[in-house]
């Protein structure tokens, strides 16, 4: 590698989320501000919501159930 062209790597960079959570990771930046993290993201918190516009989920479930029926 060429010397003096790579950014300095910080082993203790501070990450702050909009929810107030703080993390320490390694990065080339000193501080990082994020909007969402594992403590407030719906997937990780279990508060995941399914937005069903125009009944698409119900339609899919109905078609999937119809496809699994056995024909005689």
N, C-alpha and C positions, 0 to 999 in steps of 0.2 A: 504494500500500500504506500501511496505517496504520503509524506509527512506534511503536516500543517494545512491540509485541505478538508479534513473531516471535522464535523461539529463536535463539541465537547459533550460527552455522555455523562449525565447526572444519575447516580444510583438512587437518589432520594428526591424525585420530583413530586410535587404536591398536586393531587387532582382534587378539585372541589366540584361537587354536583349541585344542581339547582335545588335539590331537596335538602342540602346541608351536609350530606355525607362527605367524608374526606378519606382519601386513599394515598398511599405512597408507593410509587412504582419507579422503574428506571426509564428515562427518556432523554432526548436531546433538548427538551424544553424545561425551563425551571418550574413553571406552573401551568396547569391545564384546567380549563373550565369546561365542564360537560353539562348537557341538559338532562340526561337520564343515565342512571347507573343500575347496578344489580339490586340495590336496596329499594329502588322506587319503580323499576320496570314491571309492568303487569305480568309478564311471563314468569319472572322470578318470585314475585310476591303472591301469586295465585289468584290475583284479581283480574284475570284475563277475561275480556268480554268479546263475544262474537257479534260483529255487526252484520245483521242479516237484512239486507235491503232487497225487497221484492221476493222474499221467500226462497232464496237460492239454496240455503242449507236444507230446508224441508224438501225442496224439489230433488236435491241430490240424494238425500236419504231415501226418498220414495223410489227413485230410479235404482239405487243400489239394492234395496230390498226386493224389487221386482226382478232384478238380475240374478239373485241368489235362489229364487224359488225353483224347485225341481219340476221339470215337465214330465207328464205321464204319457 
